[in-house]
């Protein structure tokens, strides 16, 4: 396993992050999530491969993702050997001070830990003043309940403004950005990613394999997720015709190098400066393939070949307003 530092912190994370949206009681959020026993099997395998970075959220399967992760880690590894990230936003009060202080307590309890290594705001909150959010997050760091801060999908100007407030007032800045980024969705290359690189903010993108589309030659599969994940359908099906051409190029390069398609897609991420793509896994071999991608090195010619067919996409990830209370799944295909 290879490791890297998060932003300007001393927090060392594996270059593969295990995403935990796949874990939790099925039916509370998605139909394809793994039960507690199968979740622990995946987590234990990740630990065996040297993965020390785990990403979850307070809203994943109504908190059962955090519960499953917390139990599995407590049984299988010392707390100081792992980096745990969780998120706040899809909850009552969004990113208000009151909500942040309430939600961190619930998250810590479910994870069975006294602190989080990385606390991520899940989206930009249009109803709460930036100062209030940044001060609350800073107070969590000062109290020792959180070691570092991260943000997730938002517009570049929003992220810049939040970082500016932190800098001007001496608050803890964001050290990581968990944004929507893959070969089929590259809109953040316009503004958000350059801002992150300018500020030495580590990129830890979600959906690096575009919900599996970059891991197989056919657009759909027979898996439960492929058949039932309406969020993935909403994100990607509208541009299927143009994006299938990119998928075929991933397939070609995978054959050329004798590796899995997922390895090519993740190798491209590393070539673009990503610190640790977040891999959601429901099978052990998915983790094996992700780790193997660290040994795949693409030429500039390969990178150009993968990128040249890309066309602009509608924004998916950043939001223009807060969703209605209680809404967790965005971009669903109706």
C-alpha positions as CSV (number, residue, x, y, z in Angstrom):
1,X,0.0,0.0,0.0
2,X,1.1,3.6,-0.7
3,X,0.3,6.5,1.7
4,X,0.0,10.2,1.5
5,X,-0.6,13.2,3.7
6,X,-3.9,15.0,3.8
7,X,-3.4,18.6,2.7
8,X,-1.1,20.4,5.1
9,X,-1.8,18.1,8.0
10,X,0.3,15.3,9.5
11,X,-2.5,12.8,8.9
12,X,-1.2,9.9,6.7
13,X,-3.8,8.0,4.7
14,X,-3.7,5.1,2.3
15,X,-4.0,6.1,-1.3
16,X,-7.2,4.0,-1.5
17,X,-10.1,5.1,0.7
18,X,-12.8,2.6,1.5
19,X,-16.2,4.2,1.0
20,X,-18.8,2.9,3.4
21,X,-22.1,3.9,1.7
22,X,-22.2,0.2,0.7
23,X,-22.6,-0.8,4.4
24,X,-25.8,-0.5,6.4
25,X,-29.3,-1.9,6.8
26,X,-30.7,-2.5,3.3
27,X,-33.8,-0.5,2.4
28,X,-33.1,2.5,4.6
29,X,-31.3,4.3,1.8
30,X,-30.3,1.7,-0.8
31,X,-31.5,-1.8,-1.5
32,X,-28.0,-3.1,-2.2
33,X,-26.1,-2.3,1.0
34,X,-24.3,-5.1,3.0
35,X,-25.4,-6.4,6.3
36,X,-23.1,-6.2,9.4
37,X,-21.4,-9.5,8.9
38,X,-20.6,-8.9,5.2
39,X,-19.6,-5.3,5.9
40,X,-17.0,-6.5,8.5
41,X,-15.6,-9.0,6.0
42,X,-15.0,-6.2,3.5
43,X,-13.5,-3.9,6.1
44,X,-11.2,-6.6,7.5
45,X,-10.0,-7.4,4.0
46,X,-9.3,-3.7,3.4
47,X,-7.3,-3.6,6.6
48,X,-5.3,-6.7,5.6
49,X,-4.3,-4.9,2.3
50,X,-3.0,-1.8,4.2
51,X,-6.0,0.4,3.7
52,X,-6.3,2.7,6.8
53,X,-8.8,5.3,5.4
54,X,-12.5,4.9,5.8
55,X,-15.3,7.3,4.7
56,X,-18.8,7.3,5.9
57,X,-21.6,9.8,6.7
58,X,-24.3,10.4,9.3
59,X,-27.0,9.9,6.7
60,X,-25.8,6.6,5.2
61,X,-28.6,4.1,5.8
62,X,-29.8,6.2,8.7
63,X,-26.6,5.9,10.7
64,X,-26.2,2.1,10.4
65,X,-23.2,2.6,8.1
66,X,-21.4,4.4,10.9
67,X,-22.5,1.7,13.3
68,X,-21.3,-1.2,11.2
69,X,-18.0,0.6,10.5
70,X,-17.4,1.4,14.2
71,X,-18.1,-2.1,15.3
72,X,-15.8,-3.7,12.7
73,X,-12.9,-1.4,13.3
74,X,-13.2,-1.8,17.1
75,X,-13.0,-5.6,16.7
76,X,-10.1,-5.7,14.2
77,X,-7.7,-2.8,14.6
78,X,-6.4,-0.2,17.1
79,X,-8.1,3.2,16.9
80,X,-4.9,5.1,16.2
81,X,-4.0,2.9,13.2
82,X,-7.0,4.0,11.1
83,X,-8.3,7.3,9.7
84,X,-12.0,7.7,10.0
85,X,-14.0,10.3,8.0
86,X,-17.6,11.1,8.3
87,X,-19.9,13.9,7.1
88,X,-22.6,16.3,8.2
89,X,-25.3,18.2,6.2
90,X,-28.2,15.9,5.4
91,X,-29.7,16.4,8.8
92,X,-32.0,18.8,10.6
93,X,-30.4,22.3,10.8
94,X,-27.9,21.5,8.0
95,X,-24.6,23.2,8.9
96,X,-25.8,25.4,11.7
97,X,-23.7,25.5,14.9
98,X,-26.5,23.7,16.8
99,X,-26.8,21.0,14.1
100,X,-23.0,20.4,13.8
101,X,-22.6,20.1,17.6
102,X,-25.6,17.7,17.8
103,X,-24.5,15.6,14.8
104,X,-20.9,15.1,15.8
105,X,-22.1,13.5,19.1
106,X,-24.3,11.0,17.2
107,X,-21.6,10.2,14.8
108,X,-19.0,9.6,17.5
109,X,-21.4,7.4,19.4
110,X,-22.3,5.3,16.4
111,X,-18.6,4.9,15.5
112,X,-17.7,4.1,19.1
113,X,-14.8,6.6,19.1
114,X,-13.9,9.8,21.0
115,X,-12.8,11.7,17.9
116,X,-13.0,11.8,14.1
117,X,-9.8,12.2,12.0
118,X,-11.7,14.0,9.2
119,X,-15.1,15.8,9.4
120,X,-16.5,16.7,6.1
121,X,-19.4,19.0,5.2
122,X,-21.5,17.0,2.8
123,X,-22.8,20.0,0.7
124,X,-22.8,23.8,0.9
125,X,-25.6,25.1,3.2
126,X,-27.5,28.0,1.7
127,X,-29.3,28.8,4.9
128,X,-26.4,29.2,7.3
129,X,-23.8,31.9,7.4
130,X,-20.4,30.7,6.4
131,X,-18.9,32.3,9.5
132,X,-21.2,30.3,11.8
133,X,-20.3,27.0,10.1
134,X,-16.6,27.6,10.0
135,X,-16.5,28.8,13.7
136,X,-18.4,25.7,14.8
137,X,-16.1,23.3,12.8
138,X,-13.1,25.2,14.2
139,X,-14.4,24.7,17.7
140,X,-14.7,21.0,17.1
141,X,-11.0,20.9,16.2
142,X,-10.0,23.0,19.2
143,X,-11.9,20.6,21.5
144,X,-10.1,17.5,20.1
145,X,-13.3,15.9,18.7
146,X,-12.1,16.4,15.2
147,X,-8.5,16.4,13.8
148,X,-9.0,17.9,10.4
149,X,-11.8,19.3,8.1
150,X,-13.0,18.4,4.7
151,X,-15.7,19.6,2.2
152,X,-17.7,17.8,-0.4
153,X,-19.4,18.6,-3.7
154,X,-19.9,22.4,-4.1
155,X,-19.1,25.2,-6.5
156,X,-15.5,26.6,-6.6
157,X,-16.5,30.1,-5.4
158,X,-18.3,28.6,-2.4
159,X,-15.3,26.6,-1.4
160,X,-13.0,29.5,-1.9
161,X,-15.2,31.8,0.2
162,X,-15.2,29.3,3.1
163,X,-11.5,28.9,2.9
164,X,-11.1,32.7,2.9
165,X,-13.2,33.0,6.0
166,X,-11.1,30.4,7.8
167,X,-7.9,32.2,6.7
168,X,-9.0,35.7,7.7
169,X,-10.3,34.6,11.1
170,X,-7.7,32.1,12.0
171,X,-10.0,29.1,11.9
172,X,-9.1,25.6,10.8
173,X,-9.2,25.4,7.0
174,X,-10.4,22.5,4.9
175,X,-7.6,19.9,4.1
176,X,-9.6,17.6,1.8
177,X,-12.2,17.8,-1.0
178,X,-14.5,14.9,-1.6
179,X,-16.0,15.9,-5.0
180,X,-17.6,14.1,-7.9
181,X,-14.8,13.2,-10.3
182,X,-14.1,10.5,-12.8
183,X,-13.5,10.0,-16.5
184,X,-17.2,10.4,-17.2
185,X,-17.6,13.6,-15.1
186,X,-14.9,16.2,-15.2
187,X,-16.7,19.5,-14.6
188,X,-14.7,20.3,-11.5
189,X,-11.6,20.6,-13.6
190,X,-12.8,24.1,-14.5
191,X,-12.8,25.8,-11.1
192,X,-12.9,23.6,-8.0
193,X,-9.9,21.3,-8.6
194,X,-7.6,24.2,-9.5
195,X,-8.6,26.0,-6.3
196,X,-7.9,22.8,-4.3
197,X,-4.5,22.4,-5.9
198,X,-3.7,26.1,-5.3
199,X,-4.5,25.7,-1.6
200,X,-2.9,22.2,-1.2
201,X,-6.2,20.6,-0.5
202,X,-6.1,16.8,-1.0
203,X,-8.6,15.4,-3.6
204,X,-10.5,12.4,-2.3
205,X,-13.2,12.0,-5.0
206,X,-16.3,10.0,-4.7
207,X,-17.7,7.8,-7.5
208,X,-14.3,7.4,-9.2
209,X,-15.6,4.5,-11.2
210,X,-18.9,6.2,-12.1
211,X,-21.1,3.7,-10.2
212,X,-19.4,0.8,-12.0
213,X,-19.7,2.1,-15.5
214,X,-15.9,2.5,-15.8
215,X,-15.4,-1.1,-14.4
216,X,-17.2,-3.0,-17.1
217,X,-17.6,-2.9,-20.9
218,X,-21.4,-3.0,-20.8
219,X,-23.3,0.0,-19.5
220,X,-25.5,-2.1,-17.2
221,X,-25.0,-5.3,-15.3
222,X,-27.2,-7.9,-13.5
223,X,-26.2,-6.7,-10.1
224,X,-28.9,-5.5,-7.6
225,X,-27.2,-2.1,-7.6
226,X,-27.3,-1.7,-11.4
227,X,-30.9,-2.6,-11.4
228,X,-32.1,-0.5,-8.4
229,X,-29.7,2.4,-7.9
230,X,-31.8,5.3,-9.2
231,X,-29.2,7.9,-8.0
232,X,-26.6,6.3,-10.3
233,X,-29.1,6.2,-13.1
234,X,-29.9,9.9,-12.6
235,X,-26.2,10.8,-12.6
236,X,-25.1,8.9,-15.6
237,X,-27.9,7.5,-17.9
238,X,-28.7,10.9,-19.5
239,X,-25.2,11.0,-21.1
240,X,-24.9,7.3,-21.8
241,X,-24.5,7.6,-25.6
242,X,-21.5,9.9,-25.4
243,X,-20.0,8.3,-22.3
244,X,-20.1,4.8,-23.6
245,X,-17.4,5.8,-26.1
246,X,-15.1,6.7,-23.2
247,X,-15.9,3.4,-21.5
248,X,-14.8,1.6,-24.6
249,X,-11.5,3.4,-24.5
250,X,-11.0,2.3,-20.9
251,X,-11.8,-1.3,-22.1
252,X,-9.2,-1.0,-24.9
253,X,-6.4,0.2,-22.6
254,X,-7.3,-2.5,-20.0
255,X,-6.8,-5.1,-22.7
256,X,-3.6,-3.4,-23.8
257,X,-2.0,-3.6,-20.4
258,X,-3.6,-6.8,-19.2
259,X,-5.4,-5.3,-16.3
260,X,-9.0,-4.6,-15.1
261,X,-10.9,-1.6,-16.4
262,X,-11.2,-0.3,-12.9
263,X,-7.4,-0.2,-12.6
264,X,-7.2,2.0,-15.7
265,X,-9.9,4.3,-14.4
266,X,-8.2,4.7,-11.1
267,X,-4.7,5.0,-12.6
268,X,-6.0,8.0,-14.5
269,X,-7.1,9.5,-11.2
270,X,-3.7,9.2,-9.8
271,X,-2.2,10.7,-12.9
272,X,-4.5,13.7,-12.4
273,X,-3.1,14.3,-8.9
274,X,-5.9,12.6,-6.8
275,X,-4.7,11.7,-3.3
276,X,-7.1,8.9,-2.4
277,X,-10.2,7.9,-4.5
278,X,-13.1,6.6,-2.5
279,X,-13.9,3.0,-3.5
280,X,-17.3,1.6,-2.6
281,X,-17.0,-2.2,-2.5
282,X,-19.5,-5.0,-2.1
283,X,-17.1,-7.7,-3.1
284,X,-13.5,-8.5,-1.9
285,X,-12.1,-8.5,-5.4
286,X,-13.2,-4.9,-6.0
287,X,-10.7,-3.9,-3.2
288,X,-8.0,-6.0,-4.7
289,X,-8.5,-4.3,-8.1
290,X,-8.4,-0.9,-6.5
291,X,-5.1,-1.6,-4.7
292,X,-3.6,-3.1,-7.9
293,X,-4.3,0.2,-9.7
294,X,-1.5,1.8,-7.7
295,X,1.0,-0.2,-9.9
296,X,-0.6,0.9,-13.2
297,X,1.1,3.9,-14.8
298,X,-0.4,5.5,-17.8
299,X,1.6,7.4,-20.5
300,X,0.6,10.9,-21.5
301,X,-0.6,9.4,-24.8
302,X,-2.9,7.1,-22.8
303,X,-4.3,10.0,-20.8
304,X,-5.0,12.0,-23.9
305,X,-6.7,9.0,-25.5
306,X,-9.0,8.6,-22.4
307,X,-9.8,12.3,-22.2
308,X,-10.3,13.5,-25.7
309,X,-13.9,12.4,-26.3
310,X,-15.2,14.1,-23.2
311,X,-18.0,16.6,-23.7
312,X,-19.4,19.1,-21.1
313,X,-22.0,17.7,-18.6
314,X,-24.7,19.1,-16.5
315,X,-23.5,19.8,-13.0
316,X,-24.0,16.7,-10.8
317,X,-22.9,17.0,-7.2
318,X,-22.9,20.7,-6.4
319,X,-26.4,21.9,-5.6
320,X,-28.1,25.3,-6.3
321,X,-30.2,25.3,-3.2
322,X,-30.8,23.2,-0.1
323,X,-33.0,20.2,-0.8
324,X,-36.3,19.7,1.0
325,X,-35.9,18.5,4.6
326,X,-35.6,14.8,4.8
327,X,-34.2,14.4,1.3
328,X,-30.9,12.4,1.2
329,X,-30.8,11.0,-2.3
330,X,-30.0,13.6,-4.9
331,X,-30.2,13.3,-8.7
332,X,-32.5,10.3,-8.6
333,X,-33.9,9.1,-11.9
334,X,-37.7,9.5,-11.6
